[in-house]
Amino acid sequence: MAISNATLRILTALIGAPLLLGLVYLGGWPFGLLVVALAVLAQVEVYGLMKTAGLAPWTWAGLAIGALAALHPLWAPAVPLAVVGVLGVLAWSPFSARERPLFDLAATVFGVVYPSLLFAFLAALRLGGG
C-alpha cells in the first residue's frame, strides 16, 4: 500500500512538530544534537549542489568539521578541533590529486560556514551562549 504525498506530509507534521517543539523546550544536549543533525543535513544538501556545479568538496571532512562547528555552543573543545580539521584539509589540499584543489577547498569551507555556523548561532541563542 503506497502512502500519498499529502498523507506523508501530514504524518510528518503530526510527529515532527511536537518532537521539534519538545526538543526546543528541553534545550541542552537533546536540542544541541538536533541542531547538529539539521546542520549536517543542510551541509549534505549544499555539497550536493556544489557537486552538480562541478566542484568536488571534501565531503566527509566537511561534514565532520561542520558537526563540530554546530556543536560549539554545548562543547567548548569543538572549536579547536574544528580549526584543526580546517587546517588539516588546508594542508592536504596542495598534495591531493584533484584537478582544482583550491576550488574544492573553498567549497568544503563554504559548506561548513554557511549551514553549520548558522545552526550553531541558533543553538547559542537558545542555550544562552549568544
N, CA, C and O atoms as CSV, one atom per row, in Angstrom:
chain,resi,resn,atom,element,x,y,z
A,1,MET,N,N,0.846,-1.183,0.000
A,1,MET,CA,C,0.000,0.000,0.000
A,1,MET,C,C,0.890,1.245,0.000
A,1,MET,O,O,1.707,1.435,0.901
A,2,ALA,N,N,0.728,2.062,-0.988
A,2,ALA,CA,C,1.542,3.272,-1.112
A,2,ALA,C,C,0.890,4.422,-0.343
A,2,ALA,O,O,-0.330,4.586,-0.344
A,3,ILE,N,N,1.723,5.193,0.296
A,3,ILE,CA,C,1.237,6.355,1.027
A,3,ILE,C,C,1.325,7.559,0.104
A,3,ILE,O,O,2.343,7.774,-0.553
A,4,SER,N,N,0.260,8.338,0.056
A,4,SER,CA,C,0.262,9.512,-0.820
A,4,SER,C,C,1.176,10.593,-0.248
A,4,SER,O,O,1.528,10.572,0.931
A,5,ASN,N,N,1.542,11.512,-1.086
A,5,ASN,CA,C,2.424,12.608,-0.691
A,5,ASN,C,C,1.773,13.460,0.399
A,5,ASN,O,O,2.439,13.862,1.353
A,6,ALA,N,N,0.478,13.734,0.262
A,6,ALA,CA,C,-0.220,14.560,1.254
A,6,ALA,C,C,-0.276,13.840,2.606
A,6,ALA,O,O,-0.089,14.467,3.648
A,7,THR,N,N,-0.531,12.539,2.592
A,7,THR,CA,C,-0.575,11.775,3.840
A,7,THR,C,C,0.788,11.765,4.512
A,7,THR,O,O,0.883,11.904,5.731
A,8,LEU,N,N,1.823,11.605,3.740
A,8,LEU,CA,C,3.172,11.621,4.292
A,8,LEU,C,C,3.494,12.977,4.914
A,8,LEU,O,O,4.108,13.037,5.979
A,9,ARG,N,N,3.097,14.037,4.278
A,9,ARG,CA,C,3.338,15.386,4.827
A,9,ARG,C,C,2.564,15.599,6.124
A,9,ARG,O,O,3.085,16.187,7.071
A,10,ILE,N,N,1.340,15.130,6.166
A,10,ILE,CA,C,0.532,15.289,7.379
A,10,ILE,C,C,1.119,14.480,8.525
A,10,ILE,O,O,1.202,14.970,9.651
A,11,LEU,N,N,1.526,13.249,8.249
A,11,LEU,CA,C,2.152,12.428,9.292
A,11,LEU,C,C,3.452,13.050,9.781
A,11,LEU,O,O,3.741,13.037,10.977
A,12,THR,N,N,4.228,13.588,8.863
A,12,THR,CA,C,5.473,14.257,9.250
A,12,THR,C,C,5.183,15.447,10.160
A,12,THR,O,O,5.879,15.658,11.153
A,13,ALA,N,N,4.162,16.215,9.823
A,13,ALA,CA,C,3.810,17.372,10.647
A,13,ALA,C,C,3.288,16.947,12.016
A,13,ALA,O,O,3.616,17.569,13.027
A,14,LEU,N,N,2.486,15.898,12.051
A,14,LEU,CA,C,1.920,15.443,13.322
A,14,LEU,C,C,2.974,14.858,14.249
A,14,LEU,O,O,2.855,14.971,15.469
A,15,ILE,N,N,4.001,14.237,13.689
A,15,ILE,CA,C,5.058,13.644,14.510
A,15,ILE,C,C,6.213,14.621,14.694
A,15,ILE,O,O,6.740,14.765,15.797
A,16,GLY,N,N,6.603,15.290,13.618
A,16,GLY,CA,C,7.786,16.145,13.656
A,16,GLY,C,C,7.615,17.431,14.445
A,16,GLY,O,O,8.526,17.839,15.166
A,17,ALA,N,N,6.473,18.068,14.320
A,17,ALA,CA,C,6.275,19.354,15.005
A,17,ALA,C,C,6.324,19.208,16.528
A,17,ALA,O,O,7.041,19.969,17.178
A,18,PRO,N,N,5.587,18.258,17.122
A,18,PRO,CA,C,5.709,18.113,18.586
A,18,PRO,C,C,7.109,17.705,19.034
A,18,PRO,O,O,7.586,18.149,20.079
A,19,LEU,N,N,7.765,16.859,18.241
A,19,LEU,CA,C,9.127,16.460,18.568
A,19,LEU,C,C,10.070,17.663,18.541
A,19,LEU,O,O,10.882,17.844,19.448
A,20,LEU,N,N,9.957,18.470,17.508
A,20,LEU,CA,C,10.789,19.663,17.396
A,20,LEU,C,C,10.529,20.627,18.553
A,20,LEU,O,O,11.469,21.117,19.178
A,21,LEU,N,N,9.268,20.896,18.834
A,21,LEU,CA,C,8.937,21.810,19.930
A,21,LEU,C,C,9.387,21.264,21.281
A,21,LEU,O,O,9.839,22.019,22.142
A,22,GLY,N,N,9.260,19.951,21.463
A,22,GLY,CA,C,9.718,19.355,22.717
A,22,GLY,C,C,11.213,19.481,22.909
A,22,GLY,O,O,11.672,19.765,24.015
A,23,LEU,N,N,11.986,19.274,21.844
A,23,LEU,CA,C,13.442,19.402,21.951
A,23,LEU,C,C,13.867,20.852,22.156
A,23,LEU,O,O,14.828,21.122,22.877
A,24,VAL,N,N,13.165,21.776,21.533
A,24,VAL,CA,C,13.464,23.197,21.758
A,24,VAL,C,C,13.171,23.557,23.210
A,24,VAL,O,O,13.935,24.290,23.837
A,25,TYR,N,N,12.072,23.045,23.743
A,25,TYR,CA,C,11.713,23.316,25.129
A,25,TYR,C,C,12.739,22.718,26.095
A,25,TYR,O,O,13.132,23.362,27.068
A,26,LEU,N,N,13.167,21.486,25.823
A,26,LEU,CA,C,14.131,20.831,26.704
A,26,LEU,C,C,15.475,21.551,26.721
A,26,LEU,O,O,16.089,21.703,27.778
A,27,GLY,N,N,15.926,21.989,25.567
A,27,GLY,CA,C,17.238,22.640,25.486
A,27,GLY,C,C,18.353,21.645,25.761
A,27,GLY,O,O,18.153,20.437,25.637
A,28,GLY,N,N,19.508,22.136,26.127
A,28,GLY,CA,C,20.633,21.282,26.480
A,28,GLY,C,C,21.086,20.380,25.345
A,28,GLY,O,O,20.991,20.731,24.169
A,29,TRP,N,N,21.583,19.202,25.729
A,29,TRP,CA,C,22.133,18.264,24.749
A,29,TRP,C,C,21.110,17.745,23.756
A,29,TRP,O,O,21.444,17.602,22.580
A,30,PRO,N,N,19.863,17.450,24.170
A,30,PRO,CA,C,18.897,16.990,23.147
A,30,PRO,C,C,18.691,18.016,22.033
A,30,PRO,O,O,18.665,17.662,20.854
A,31,PHE,N,N,18.545,19.280,22.408
A,31,PHE,CA,C,18.390,20.330,21.406
A,31,PHE,C,C,19.673,20.511,20.608
A,31,PHE,O,O,19.627,20.720,19.396
A,32,GLY,N,N,20.822,20.432,21.284
A,32,GLY,CA,C,22.098,20.568,20.589
A,32,GLY,C,C,22.314,19.479,19.558
A,32,GLY,O,O,22.811,19.750,18.465
A,33,LEU,N,N,21.949,18.256,19.890
A,33,LEU,CA,C,22.090,17.164,18.925
A,33,LEU,C,C,21.124,17.313,17.758
A,33,LEU,O,O,21.447,16.934,16.632
A,34,LEU,N,N,19.938,17.864,18.018
A,34,LEU,CA,C,19.017,18.164,16.921
A,34,LEU,C,C,19.634,19.197,15.985
A,34,LEU,O,O,19.560,19.056,14.765
A,35,VAL,N,N,20.237,20.224,16.551
A,35,VAL,CA,C,20.875,21.265,15.745
A,35,VAL,C,C,22.017,20.678,14.918
A,35,VAL,O,O,22.167,21.025,13.746
A,36,VAL,N,N,22.818,19.802,15.504
A,36,VAL,CA,C,23.913,19.167,14.769
A,36,VAL,C,C,23.358,18.332,13.621
A,36,VAL,O,O,23.882,18.381,12.508
A,37,ALA,N,N,22.295,17.563,13.886
A,37,ALA,CA,C,21.701,16.735,12.826
A,37,ALA,C,C,21.169,17.604,11.692
A,37,ALA,O,O,21.369,17.280,10.521
A,38,LEU,N,N,20.495,18.698,12.024
A,38,LEU,CA,C,19.973,19.593,10.984
A,38,LEU,C,C,21.105,20.265,10.212
A,38,LEU,O,O,21.009,20.447,8.998
A,39,ALA,N,N,22.171,20.633,10.912
A,39,ALA,CA,C,23.312,21.266,10.244
A,39,ALA,C,C,23.975,20.297,9.265
A,39,ALA,O,O,24.332,20.681,8.151
A,40,VAL,N,N,24.136,19.056,9.679
A,40,VAL,CA,C,24.766,18.066,8.793
A,40,VAL,C,C,23.868,17.789,7.586
A,40,VAL,O,O,24.363,17.662,6.466
A,41,LEU,N,N,22.558,17.694,7.801
A,41,LEU,CA,C,21.643,17.501,6.669
A,41,LEU,C,C,21.706,18.683,5.704
A,41,LEU,O,O,21.682,18.498,4.487
A,42,ALA,N,N,21.786,19.891,6.245
A,42,ALA,CA,C,21.899,21.067,5.385
A,42,ALA,C,C,23.219,21.052,4.623
A,42,ALA,O,O,23.266,21.439,3.455
A,43,GLN,N,N,24.286,20.609,5.273
A,43,GLN,CA,C,25.577,20.501,4.590
A,43,GLN,C,C,25.527,19.497,3.455
A,43,GLN,O,O,26.092,19.739,2.388
A,44,VAL,N,N,24.859,18.375,3.669
A,44,VAL,CA,C,24.736,17.368,2.614
A,44,VAL,C,C,24.052,17.984,1.398
A,44,VAL,O,O,24.451,17.727,0.263
A,45,GLU,N,N,23.024,18.796,1.631
A,45,GLU,CA,C,22.339,19.467,0.528
A,45,GLU,C,C,23.261,20.450,-0.188
A,45,GLU,O,O,23.300,20.486,-1.418
A,46,VAL,N,N,24.003,21.246,0.580
A,46,VAL,CA,C,24.911,22.231,-0.016
A,46,VAL,C,C,26.000,21.527,-0.823
A,46,VAL,O,O,26.314,21.944,-1.937
A,47,TYR,N,N,26.570,20.471,-0.270
A,47,TYR,CA,C,27.605,19.743,-1.004
A,47,TYR,C,C,27.041,19.084,-2.253
A,47,TYR,O,O,27.733,18.997,-3.267
A,48,GLY,N,N,25.800,18.620,-2.198
A,48,GLY,CA,C,25.166,18.066,-3.392
A,48,GLY,C,C,25.002,19.109,-4.481
A,48,GLY,O,O,25.217,18.826,-5.659
A,49,LEU,N,N,24.619,20.318,-4.087
A,49,LEU,CA,C,24.506,21.413,-5.061
A,49,LEU,C,C,25.866,21.758,-5.658
A,49,LEU,O,O,25.978,22.037,-6.851
A,50,MET,N,N,26.887,21.736,-4.825
A,50,MET,CA,C,28.223,22.052,-5.330
A,50,MET,C,C,28.719,20.991,-6.312
A,50,MET,O,O,29.380,21.308,-7.302
A,51,LYS,N,N,28.395,19.734,-6.029
A,51,LYS,CA,C,28.813,18.662,-6.932
A,51,LYS,C,C,28.108,18.777,-8.280
A,51,LYS,O,O,28.706,18.487,-9.316
A,52,THR,N,N,26.854,19.193,-8.279
A,52,THR,CA,C,26.175,19.389,-9.568
A,52,THR,C,C,26.745,20.581,-10.324
A,52,THR,O,O,26.620,20.662,-11.546
A,53,ALA,N,N,27.379,21.515,-9.593
A,53,ALA,CA,C,28.003,22.665,-10.241
A,53,ALA,C,C,29.421,22.361,-10.711
A,53,ALA,O,O,30.085,23.234,-11.269
A,54,GLY,N,N,29.893,21.138,-10.494
A,54,GLY,CA,C,31.208,20.762,-10.981
A,54,GLY,C,C,32.320,20.842,-9.957
A,54,GLY,O,O,33.478,20.591,-10.290
A,55,LEU,N,N,32.001,21.185,-8.719
A,55,LEU,CA,C,33.015,21.226,-7.665
A,55,LEU,C,C,33.077,19.870,-6.972
A,55,LEU,O,O,32.155,19.063,-7.082
A,56,ALA,N,N,34.153,19.634,-6.270
A,56,ALA,CA,C,34.316,18.364,-5.557
A,56,ALA,C,C,34.793,18.632,-4.134
A,56,ALA,O,O,35.975,18.455,-3.840
A,57,PRO,N,N,33.894,19.056,-3.247
A,57,PRO,CA,C,34.333,19.317,-1.871
A,57,PRO,C,C,34.738,18.029,-1.164
A,57,PRO,O,O,34.292,16.940,-1.527
A,58,TRP,N,N,35.590,18.167,-0.151
A,58,TRP,CA,C,35.933,17.038,0.693
A,58,TRP,C,C,34.747,16.832,1.632
A,58,TRP,O,O,34.701,17.401,2.722
A,59,THR,N,N,33.795,16.019,1.200
A,59,THR,CA,C,32.502,15.919,1.879
A,59,THR,C,C,32.618,15.397,3.299
A,59,THR,O,O,32.082,16.010,4.222
A,60,TRP,N,N,33.306,14.282,3.495
A,60,TRP,CA,C,33.361,13.693,4.837
A,60,TRP,C,C,34.111,14.585,5.808
A,60,TRP,O,O,33.704,14.725,6.961
A,61,ALA,N,N,35.186,15.181,5.365
A,61,ALA,CA,C,35.912,16.113,6.240
A,61,ALA,C,C,35.043,17.320,6.561
A,61,ALA,O,O,34.997,17.774,7.705
A,62,GLY,N,N,34.355,17.836,5.550
A,62,GLY,CA,C,33.477,18.984,5.776
A,62,GLY,C,C,32.335,18.672,6.721
A,62,GLY,O,O,31.978,19.501,7.558
A,63,LEU,N,N,31.754,17.480,6.597
A,63,LEU,CA,C,30.663,17.100,7.498
A,63,LEU,C,C,31.143,16.971,8.938
A,63,LEU,O,O,30.445,17.380,9.866
A,64,ALA,N,N,32.330,16.405,9.128
A,64,ALA,CA,C,32.879,16.283,10.483
A,64,ALA,C,C,33.187,17.653,11.077
A,64,ALA,O,O,32.877,17.917,12.239
A,65,ILE,N,N,33.793,18.514,10.280
A,65,ILE,CA,C,34.115,19.865,10.761
A,65,ILE,C,C,32.827,20.634,11.030
A,65,ILE,O,O,32.731,21.352,12.025
A,66,GLY,N,N,31.836,20.489,10.151
A,66,GLY,CA,C,30.563,21.169,10.343
A,66,GLY,C,C,29.834,20.700,11.582
A,66,GLY,O,O,29.226,21.508,12.285
A,67,ALA,N,N,29.883,19.399,11.864
A,67,ALA,CA,C,29.251,18.890,13.085
A,67,ALA,C,C,29.930,19.485,14.319
A,67,ALA,O,O,29.261,19.844,15.288
A,68,LEU,N,N,31.249,19.587,14.281
A,68,LEU,CA,C,31.958,20.212,15.396
A,68,LEU,C,C,31.599,21.693,15.518
A,68,LEU,O,O,31.418,22.199,16.626
A,69,ALA,N,N,31.496,22.382,14.393
A,69,ALA,CA,C,31.151,23.801,14.430
A,69,ALA,C,C,29.750,24.007,15.002
A,69,ALA,O,O,29.525,24.941,15.771
A,70,ALA,N,N,28.817,23.146,14.633
A,70,ALA,CA,C,27.455,23.275,15.148
A,70,ALA,C,C,27.362,22.890,16.623
A,70,ALA,O,O,26.438,23.306,17.322
A,71,LEU,N,N,28.309,22.105,17.083
A,71,LEU,CA,C,28.300,21.632,18.468
A,71,LEU,C,C,28.942,22.618,19.435
A,71,LEU,O,O,28.843,22.439,20.648
A,72,HIS,N,N,29.595,23.651,18.924
A,72,HIS,CA,C,30.378,24.520,19.806
A,72,HIS,C,C,29.597,25.218,20.914
A,72,HIS,O,O,30.209,25.499,21.945
A,73,PRO,N,N,28.290,25.530,20.803
A,73,PRO,CA,C,27.625,26.127,21.962
A,73,PRO,C,C,27.505,25.183,23.153
A,73,PRO,O,O,27.329,25.638,24.283
A,74,LEU,N,N,27.595,23.879,22.919
A,74,LEU,CA,C,27.472,22.908,24.002
A,74,LEU,C,C,28.797,22.362,24.489
A,74,LEU,O,O,28.921,21.968,25.648
A,75,TRP,N,N,29.776,22.337,23.627
A,75,TRP,CA,C,31.036,21.673,23.948
A,75,TRP,C,C,32.193,22.552,23.487
A,75,TRP,O,O,32.468,22.640,22.291
A,76,ALA,N,N,32.862,23.194,24.420
A,76,ALA,CA,C,33.920,24.160,24.102
A,76,ALA,C,C,35.074,23.570,23.275
A,76,ALA,O,O,35.577,24.265,22.392
A,77,PRO,N,N,35.518,22.335,23.511
A,77,PRO,CA,C,36.620,21.798,22.688
A,77,PRO,C,C,36.272,21.606,21.217
A,77,PRO,O,O,37.153,21.287,20.418
A,78,ALA,N,N,35.013,21.791,20.843
A,78,ALA,CA,C,34.634,21.615,19.441
A,78,ALA,C,C,35.296,22.650,18.540
A,78,ALA,O,O,35.627,22.350,17.393
A,79,VAL,N,N,35.490,23.852,19.042
A,79,VAL,CA,C,36.081,24.911,18.214
A,79,VAL,C,C,37.532,24.601,17.852
A,79,VAL,O,O,37.870,24.640,16.669
A,80,PRO,N,N,38.410,24.291,18.821
A,80,PRO,CA,C,39.778,23.958,18.429
A,80,PRO,C,C,39.859,22.727,17.528
A,80,PRO,O,O,40.694,22.677,16.626
A,81,LEU,N,N,39.000,21.737,17.764
A,81,LEU,CA,C,39.001,20.551,16.908
A,81,LEU,C,C,38.562,20.902,15.490
A,81,LEU,O,O,39.111,20.373,14.524
A,82,ALA,N,N,37.584,21.784,15.358
A,82,ALA,CA,C,37.148,22.205,14.024
A,82,ALA,C,C,38.248,22.979,13.316
A,82,ALA,O,O,38.459,22.806,12.116
A,83,VAL,N,N,38.947,23.830,14.049
A,83,VAL,CA,C,40.058,24.585,13.456
A,83,VAL,C,C,41.160,23.639,12.984
A,83,VAL,O,O,41.723,23.824,11.905
A,84,VAL,N,N,41.464,22.627,13.792
A,84,VAL,CA,C,42.467,21.635,13.385
A,84,VAL,C,C,41.993,20.906,12.131
A,84,VAL,O,O,42.794,20.625,11.239
A,85,GLY,N,N,40.707,20.601,12.054
A,85,GLY,CA,C,40.174,19.952,10.861
A,85,GLY,C,C,40.313,20.809,9.622
A,85,GLY,O,O,40.709,20.317,8.565
A,86,VAL,N,N,39.992,22.089,9.741
A,86,VAL,CA,C,40.125,23.005,8.601
A,86,VAL,C,C,41.589,23.124,8.197
A,86,VAL,O,O,41.911,23.103,7.009
A,87,LEU,N,N,42.469,23.248,9.174
A,87,LEU,CA,C,43.896,23.335,8.850
A,87,LEU,C,C,44.415,22.045,8.212
A,87,LEU,O,O,45.289,22.080,7.346
A,88,GLY,N,N,43.868,20.910,8.648
A,88,GLY,CA,C,44.260,19.640,8.042
A,88,GLY,C,C,43.848,19.559,6.582
A,88,GLY,O,O,44.630,19.125,5.736
A,89,VAL,N,N,42.626,19.975,6.284
A,89,VAL,CA,C,42.164,19.979,4.889
A,89,VAL,C,C,42.976,20.984,4.081
A,89,VAL,O,O,43.335,20.723,2.932
A,90,LEU,N,N,43.263,22.132,4.686
A,90,LEU,CA,C,44.068,23.151,4.012
A,90,LEU,C,C,45.474,22.636,3.713
A,90,LEU,O,O,46.009,22.881,2.632
A,91,ALA,N,N,46.067,21.928,4.662
A,91,ALA,CA,C,47.417,21.401,4.449
A,91,ALA,C,C,47.422,20.267,3.429
A,91,ALA,O,O,48.399,20.095,2.700
A,92,TRP,N,N,46.342,19.495,3.370
A,92,TRP,CA,C,46.288,18.366,2.455
A,92,TRP,C,C,45.986,18.783,1.021
A,92,TRP,O,O,46.414,18.116,0.080
A,93,SER,N,N,45.259,19.870,0.846
A,93,SER,CA,C,44.764,20.224,-0.489
A,93,SER,C,C,45.856,20.386,-1.554
A,93,SER,O,O,45.629,19.951,-2.683
A,94,PRO,N,N,47.018,20.979,-1.277
A,94,PRO,CA,C,48.014,21.086,-2.361
A,94,PRO,C,C,48.578,19.743,-2.809
A,94,PRO,O,O,49.083,19.626,-3.926
A,95,PHE,N,N,48.498,18.725,-1.946
A,95,PHE,CA,C,49.079,17.429,-2.260
A,95,PHE,C,C,48.065,16.447,-2.836
A,95,PHE,O,O,48.413,15.316,-3.176
A,96,SER,N,N,46.827,16.875,-2.944
A,96,SER,CA,C,45.812,15.965,-3.478
A,96,SER,C,C,45.940,15.888,-4.998
A,96,SER,O,O,46.534,16.757,-5.636
A,97,ALA,N,N,45.384,14.854,-5.542
A,97,ALA,CA,C,45.470,14.652,-6.991
A,97,ALA,C,C,44.255,15.259,-7.693
A,97,ALA,O,O,43.873,14.823,-8.779
A,98,ARG,N,N,43.669,16.242,-7.077
A,98,ARG,CA,C,42.479,16.853,-7.652
A,98,ARG,C,C,42.858,17.855,-8.739
A,98,ARG,O,O,43.962,18.399,-8.765
A,99,GLU,N,N,41.917,18.070,-9.615
A,99,GLU,CA,C,42.157,18.975,-10.729
A,99,GLU,C,C,42.203,20.434,-10.273
A,99,GLU,O,O,43.050,21.208,-10.720
A,100,ARG,N,N,41.276,20.801,-9.373
A,100,ARG,CA,C,41.203,22.177,-8.871
A,100,ARG,C,C,41.111,22.176,-7.348
A,100,ARG,O,O,40.031,22.396,-6.800
A,101,PRO,N,N,42.212,21.934,-6.663
A,101,PRO,CA,C,42.140,21.792,-5.203
A,101,PRO,C,C,41.712,23.061,-4.480
A,101,PRO,O,O,41.066,22.976,-3.436
A,102,LEU,N,N,42.052,24.237,-5.003
A,102,LEU,CA,C,41.657,25.467,-4.325
A,102,LEU,C,C,40.143,25.652,-4.364
A,102,LEU,O,O,39.553,26.073,-3.369
A,103,PHE,N,N,39.508,25.350,-5.482
A,103,PHE,CA,C,38.055,25.439,-5.585
A,103,PHE,C,C,37.383,24.412,-4.674
A,103,PHE,O,O,36.365,24.699,-4.044
A,104,ASP,N,N,37.959,23.222,-4.615
A,104,ASP,CA,C,37.404,22.182,-3.761
A,104,ASP,C,C,37.543,22.547,-2.284
A,104,ASP,O,O,36.644,22.288,-1.484
A,105,LEU,N,N,38.670,23.147,-1.935
A,105,LEU,CA,C,38.866,23.613,-0.566
A,105,LEU,C,C,37.862,24.704,-0.224
A,105,LEU,O,O,37.262,24.686,0.851
A,106,ALA,N,N,37.681,25.646,-1.132
A,106,ALA,CA,C,36.708,26.722,-0.892
A,106,ALA,C,C,35.302,26.165,-0.750
A,106,ALA,O,O,34.532,26.630,0.090
A,107,ALA,N,N,34.962,25.170,-1.565
A,107,ALA,CA,C,33.639,24.555,-1.471
A,107,ALA,C,C,33.462,23.841,-0.132
A,107,ALA,O,O,32.387,23.889,0.467
A,108,THR,N,N,34.509,23.187,0.327
A,108,THR,CA,C,34.441,22.489,1.614
A,108,THR,C,C,34.235,23.470,2.754
A,108,THR,O,O,33.368,23.263,3.604
A,109,VAL,N,N,35.023,24.531,2.779
A,109,VAL,CA,C,34.913,25.517,3.863
A,109,VAL,C,C,33.578,26.251,3.791
A,109,VAL,O,O,32.972,26.525,4.827
A,110,PHE,N,N,33.114,26.571,2.594
A,110,PHE,CA,C,31.805,27.217,2.462
A,110,PHE,C,C,30.702,26.314,2.998
A,110,PHE,O,O,29.769,26.788,3.646
A,111,GLY,N,N,30.805,25.025,2.732
A,111,GLY,CA,C,29.818,24.085,3.235
A,111,GLY,C,C,29.812,23.979,4.742
A,111,GLY,O,O,28.803,23.592,5.331
A,112,VAL,N,N,30.917,24.312,5.374
A,112,VAL,CA,C,30.967,24.352,6.837
A,112,VAL,C,C,30.408,25.670,7.350
A,112,VAL,O,O,29.582,25.687,8.263
A,113,VAL,N,N,30.853,26.762,6.771
A,113,VAL,CA,C,30.497,28.088,7.282
A,113,VAL,C,C,29.013,28.399,7.082
A,113,VAL,O,O,28.343,28.865,8.004
A,114,TYR,N,N,28.510,28.145,5.893
A,114,TYR,CA,C,27.148,28.581,5.583
A,114,TYR,C,C,26.094,27.853,6.413
A,114,TYR,O,O,25.408,28.519,7.188
A,115,PRO,N,N,25.915,26.545,6.307
A,115,PRO,CA,C,24.831,25.956,7.093
A,115,PRO,C,C,25.198,25.698,8.561
A,115,PRO,O,O,24.386,25.954,9.450
A,116,SER,N,N,26.390,25.202,8.820
A,116,SER,CA,C,26.707,24.761,10.181
A,116,SER,C,C,26.821,25.909,11.165
A,116,SER,O,O,26.290,25.831,12.273
A,117,LEU,N,N,27.496,26.960,10.779
A,117,LEU,CA,C,27.621,28.079,11.710
A,117,LEU,C,C,26.299,28.804,11.913
A,117,LEU,O,O,26.050,29.338,12.994
A,118,LEU,N,N,25.446,28.832,10.892
A,118,LEU,CA,C,24.122,29.428,11.095
A,118,LEU,C,C,23.321,28.630,12.119
A,118,LEU,O,O,22.671,29.210,12.988
A,119,PHE,N,N,23.365,27.303,12.020
A,119,PHE,CA,C,22.678,26.481,13.011
A,119,PHE,C,C,23.335,26.598,14.380
A,119,PHE,O,O,22.644,26.533,15.397
A,120,ALA,N,N,24.643,26.769,14.431
A,120,ALA,CA,C,25.337,26.928,15.704
A,120,ALA,C,C,24.889,28.205,16.406
A,120,ALA,O,O,24.737,28.221,17.628
A,121,PHE,N,N,24.678,29.266,15.649
A,121,PHE,CA,C,24.204,30.503,16.266
A,121,PHE,C,C,22.770,30.356,16.759
A,121,PHE,O,O,22.397,30.964,17.761
A,122,LEU,N,N,21.973,29.564,16.076
A,122,LEU,CA,C,20.620,29.268,16.553
A,122,LEU,C,C,20.690,28.557,17.895
A,122,LEU,O,O,19.957,28.902,18.822
A,123,ALA,N,N,21.557,27.576,18.001
A,123,ALA,CA,C,21.717,26.852,19.257
A,123,ALA,C,C,22.253,27.776,20.345
A,123,ALA,O,O,21.810,27.701,21.491
A,124,ALA,N,N,23.190,28.636,20.006
A,124,ALA,CA,C,23.751,29.554,21.006
A,124,ALA,C,C,22.676,30.510,21.530
A,124,ALA,O,O,22.662,30.834,22.717
A,125,LEU,N,N,21.787,30.956,20.661
A,125,LEU,CA,C,20.704,31.824,21.118
A,125,LEU,C,C,19.775,31.097,22.080
A,125,LEU,O,O,19.369,31.665,23.095
A,126,ARG,N,N,19.434,29.854,21.776
A,126,ARG,CA,C,18.524,29.097,22.631
A,126,ARG,C,C,19.184,28.703,23.943
A,126,ARG,O,O,18.541,28.713,24.994
A,127,LEU,N,N,20.450,28.362,23.886
A,127,LEU,CA,C,21.130,27.853,25.073
A,127,LEU,C,C,21.742,28.952,25.916
A,127,LEU,O,O,22.358,28.660,26.941
A,128,GLY,N,N,21.594,30.197,25.522
A,128,GLY,CA,C,22.077,31.295,26.330
A,128,GLY,C,C,23.536,31.645,26.107
A,128,GLY,O,O,24.107,32.421,26.874
A,129,GLY,N,N,24.143,31.097,25.086
A,129,GLY,CA,C,25.548,31.406,24.818
A,129,GLY,C,C,25.706,32.518,23.806
A,129,GLY,O,O,26.835,32.850,23.445
A,130,GLY,N,N,24.620,33.108,23.331
A,130,GLY,CA,C,24.703,34.126,22.292
A,130,GLY,C,C,24.155,35.392,22.756
A,130,GLY,O,O,24.142,36.370,22.009
